[in-house]
Amino acid sequence: MKSDIDVVGMWVTADGHIRQELRADGRYAEERGGRRSAYTGRYSVTKAHLDYVDDTGFTATGDIRDGVLYHEHLVLYRESDDRRGQVRR
């Protein structure tokens, strides 16, 4: 049986406008354009799939493919991922 992917850490769009911190306690905080904690909530991981529930009740999903987080319409890279700088802005 395949185990869940480790997603804990900071995920960032190529342009750095959106930063999403996935915490070990199952909580997340998303910064948008310098606005800290623009969105907060909880998330769960099943294999490479993420389910998000915002503190307001809004839900979203994401998937990790080849080390990249595809979260609804966003593409996020681990903050330390060199590929982030190679994406055209």
C-alpha positions in Angstrom: 0.0 0.0 0.0 1.3 3.4 -1.0 1.8 5.8 1.9 0.7 9.5 1.9 3.1 12.0 0.4 4.8 14.4 2.8 3.5 17.8 2.0 4.5 19.7 5.1 6.4 22.9 4.4 6.0 26.1 2.3 4.6 26.0 -1.2 5.0 29.0 -3.5 3.7 30.0 -6.9 6.4 30.8 -9.5 5.9 34.5 -9.2 5.9 34.3 -5.4 2.5 36.0 -5.1 0.9 33.1 -3.3 2.6 31.2 -0.4 0.9 28.3 1.2 2.2 26.8 4.4 1.1 23.3 5.1 1.8 22.5 8.7 2.4 19.1 10.4 -0.7 19.5 12.5 -3.0 19.4 9.5 -3.5 23.2 9.4 -2.6 25.6 6.5 -2.2 29.3 6.1 -2.1 31.0 2.7 -0.5 34.4 2.0 -1.6 36.3 -1.1 0.2 39.3 -2.3 1.7 40.0 1.2 -1.6 39.6 3.0 -0.7 37.1 5.7 -3.2 34.4 6.6 -5.5 35.5 3.7 -6.9 32.0 4.0 -6.6 29.5 6.8 -8.0 26.1 7.5 -7.3 22.4 7.7 -6.2 19.9 5.1 -5.9 16.1 4.8 -3.7 14.0 2.6 -4.7 10.7 1.0 -1.8 9.3 -1.1 -1.0 12.3 -3.4 -4.4 14.0 -3.0 -5.2 16.9 -0.7 -8.6 18.0 0.6 -8.8 21.5 2.1 -11.5 23.0 4.3 -11.2 26.7 4.9 -12.1 28.1 8.3 -15.1 29.7 6.5 -16.3 26.3 5.2 -15.1 26.7 1.6 -13.6 23.5 0.2 -10.9 22.9 -2.3 -8.7 20.1 -3.6 -5.1 19.6 -4.7 -2.8 16.9 -6.1 0.9 16.4 -6.0 2.4 15.3 -9.3 6.2 15.1 -9.9 6.7 17.1 -6.7 4.5 20.0 -7.8 1.2 20.9 -6.0 -1.7 21.5 -8.3 -4.2 23.3 -6.1 -7.4 24.1 -8.0 -6.1 26.7 -10.6 -2.7 27.2 -8.9 0.6 25.6 -9.5 2.8 25.7 -6.4 6.4 24.5 -5.8 8.2 23.8 -2.6 10.0 27.0 -1.6 13.4 25.3 -2.1 12.5 23.8 -5.5 14.8 25.2 -8.2 12.2 24.6 -10.9 10.2 27.5 -9.4 12.7 30.0 -10.9 12.6 28.3 -14.3 8.9 29.0 -14.9 8.1 31.9 -17.1 6.5 34.8 -15.2 
